Amino acid sequence: MDIGSRIRNRRRELGMSLRELATRTELTPSFLSQLERNQASPSLGSLHRIARALDVPLFQLLTDEGQSGCVVRRDARVRILPPRSSLVYELLIPRLGLPMEVFVVQAREYGENIATSLNNPTEECIYVLQGHLEVELEEEVYLLGPGDSIYFQGPWLRRLIPRGDETLCFISAITPPIF
């Protein structure tokens, strides 16, 4: 099921009109209608506002339920492709909604800040598998390469920037969940 269908289904489940959802999200009814028909791509910020208004976690709009059990096979990973982003997240845990999220993240754009500012305090560990990642925490800048890792409190994060000409691939473990 696609994002638009998930939004429409949840809105209808709550008995909410497009106008009411527009008021709660400060988005226009026409934009929301286009989203529901998959004729527009929302920003991550818009999706956060929609998820809040529909009283669901963001991941519920982005993915299908995921797997049960404890093993996640390589070819069965849940993939999250945020709108207007070059990032690809592959979930390394059976499903979203658990107390911690672990992803393999791939980035193909270089020199662009890929960090997401979060409203809630988090703790995160990043382990670089391939490529190079510049990490700015408060006033310190670190350049990580394959095999390097970094641990930090979410509010310290200022920038994550892929460096070099190789596709960046890293593992991120974060708690509490961001999706």
N, C-alpha and C positions, 0 to 999 in steps of 0.2 A: 504494500500500500504506500502511496506517495504522501508527502507532507501536506498538500492541499486537502486530500481526502481525510487525513487524520484530524486536521483543524476543523473541517466541516462536520465530521462525525461527532467530535467532542462538543462542538458548539451546539449542535442539534440535541445531543444527549442531555445537555444542560437546559435546553429550551431557550437558548439565547439567540436573539436576532443579530444580523450583521451590524446594524446600527449600535446595538448595545455593546458588542465586542469592540467596535470602532471607538466608542466612548471610553471604554475601560483601557484600551491600548494606546489611545491618541493617534491611531492610524485611520485612514479614510475608509469608508465602507467599500468604495470602488477598488481600492488596493487589496482589501481583504477578500473581496469577491474574486479578483484576479488570482490571488494566492490559492484560494480554494479550487480554482479551475486550472491551476498550474500554469498560468500565463504570466506570472511574475516571480521573481526570486527575492526572498526576504533577506535582510541582513541578520546577523546573529543577534543584534540588539532588538530588532523587531520580533524575532522568534522568542526571545526571553520575555518580552512584554506580553505576547500572545499566550505563552505557556502560563505565565502568572495569572492572566485574566481567565484562562480556562481551568486553572487550579490543577495543573499537571506538571510533572517534571519535564524539563526541556527535552530530555532523551526520548520521551514518549512521542514527541512530534517528529523526531529525526530518524528513529529506527523502528523496526519490528521488535517484538518482544525479546528475541535472542534465544539462547539455549537453556535447557535445564541441565542439572548435573554439574560436574566440576571440571571436566576436560573440554578444552576448546581446540578443535582441529584446525589446522592452518587454512584449509579451504572452506571452513564454515564460520569464519570470524564475521562478526557484525562490523560493517564499514559505515563510517559517518563521513559524509562529504558536506561540510558546511557551505552554505550558499556564498558566492563571491569570494571564494578562498581557493588557494592552490594546495591546501592541506588535505591529506587523507588520513583519517584515524581508523585503526583497526583495533577492536576491542579484544584484549587478551584474557578477559574474564568472561564467564558464561553469559552475563547480561548486565545491563545498566541497572542502577537502583540499589547496588550493594554499597557498603560503607566506604569502599575505596575503588577507584577506577585505575586500570592499567591499560595503556594503549601503546601500539607501535604507531608512530607518526612519521609520515613522509611529506617533505616539502620540496617543491621544484622551483620556486622563485627565490632568487638570491638578492640580498641586500634589503629585503622588506622585513619589517618588524612583524613577527607572527605571534607575539604574545597577546593573550586575551586578558584584559583587565577584569578582575572579578570583584564582586561586592562583598563576598564572604571570605573570612580568613581560611587559608588552606596551607597544607604542607605538601611539597612536591619533591620528587627525586627524578632526575633525567639521566639516562645512560645513552651515550652516543654510539650507534652501531656503524654508521657510514657518514662520510662528509664531515663538515665542521660547523659548529654552532657557537655564535657569540652570545653570551649571556650577560646582561647588565642587571646587577642587584644593587639597589640603592646607589652608591657612588663607585662601586667596583665593577670592572669589566673582565670577563673570563672568556678565553677562546678554548673550546673543547673539541677534541678530535676523537676518532674511533677508540673505544675502550675507556674514555673519560666519563666521569659522572659528577653530578652536583646536586646538593640537597639545599632547600631553602624554604623559608616561610613565604607564602603567596604575596603578601603585601610588599615584600622586598623587591619583587620582580618589576623591572622597568621595560626591558626589551629582550626578545629572542630573535636573532638574525642569522639565517643560513649564510654561510660564507663559502667561497670557492665555487668551482664549476661542477661539482659532483652532487647528485641528489642527496639531500640530507635525510637520514633515517635515525630515529631515536626512540627509546622506550621512556614513557612518562608514567609514573605512579603518583596519584594525587588523592588526597583526602581532606575534607569531605568531597564527594563527587561534584563535578562541574556540569555534567550533562543531565 
